[in-house]
Amino acid sequence: MTSHMVHLNSGFDMPIMGYGLWNISQETCATQVYNAIKAGYRCLDGACGKELHYGNEREAGQGVARAIEHGIVRREDLFIVSKLWGTFHDPPHVRPSIDRQLSEWGLEYFDLYLIHFPVSLKYVDPSERYPPGWAAQNTNLVEVTNVPIGNTWYAMEALVKENLTRSIGVSNFNIQLLRELICRARIPPAVLQIEHHPYLTQERLVNYCHSQGVAITAYCSFGPQSSVAGKLKDSFSFSSLLEHPSIKGIGRAHGKTPSQVLLRWSTQRGISVIPKSGNLPHMQQNLDMDWSLTSEQIEIISSLDQGKRFNDPVEHGFDLPIFD
Ligand code: NAD
């Protein structure tokens, strides 16, 4: 049986199963977070971001507060993740950004704070616009700035020393960037969060991170599912992984749903997951990890790899080919 926790190089443990907060409306977020905690989720994955349809950190914090008030959990039972957006990469903006996010959540510290994307964007004062997005207001124009990622990382390290976050990490980085970071870091990244599903297995990146003691969290575990919901054209040409005959067949053999197979394929290999659903049976289904795929079944699923990325700013209409 796989452990339900991933031990991080920071010394802390992160639940291998978490609940993602992307695309949850402000109206439903507090209740959804409360229900997720009640169902058994102990890790919550949030961010500030606009086009990314988060913008719900205040409401997520209200859900957490309600769960604590009702005696379901204590703060220390939860592992709360948030992310630094690109407009705040310049070191003087890093501390105010986490301060604001913590205050929205109503928390004193995050368990993990990630650099969301490895690209620095023109600063937007929160009094002008918050949460910020990829582009200048009402346009698709992305304005990048020249803040070296190492400078942002040093400011992230300072947050650990100030007890504002217990661990720090990155998201959407490749091996070249990780190398640069690991060379410079006084505190190595604890986690890399990446898009990861059978159409995009990124095996070399996963193996490299594990060899360096960097834990991986997978997002978009169901592949095109959330992009189809977001109406990205290209995602329609890929058959849903939840309907894929191999995934369904493996699920049938274990009496499990395709979503459970997809999540188990990750967690059984030590990769944590953060699926999200507002549907209570789905939420409960996704938590079920006390069963195992055979190594042959893991290989069959991994062989579906097509190197296909769905969460690419270019696909969302922004001229920012960061994954090329
Ligand atoms: P997801 O894994 O949450 O899947 C999304 C879709 O699957 C939703 O439409 C949901 O309703 C459906 N679904 C969930 N459980 C199901 C089940 N059991 N059966 C059938 N359908 C089910 O994908 P996601 O939202 O793209 O990603 C998960 C989380 O990852 C996000 O909430 C967010 O926290 C994080 N994320 C991070 C980044 C990043 O850049 N770091 C990018 C995207 C997402």
Residues whose N, C-alpha, C, O or C-beta is under 5 A from the ligand:
A	BS01	NAD	G20 L21 W22 D45 H116 S171 Q193 Y219 C220 S221 F222 Q225 S226 A229 S259 I274 P275 K276 S277 H282 Q285 N311
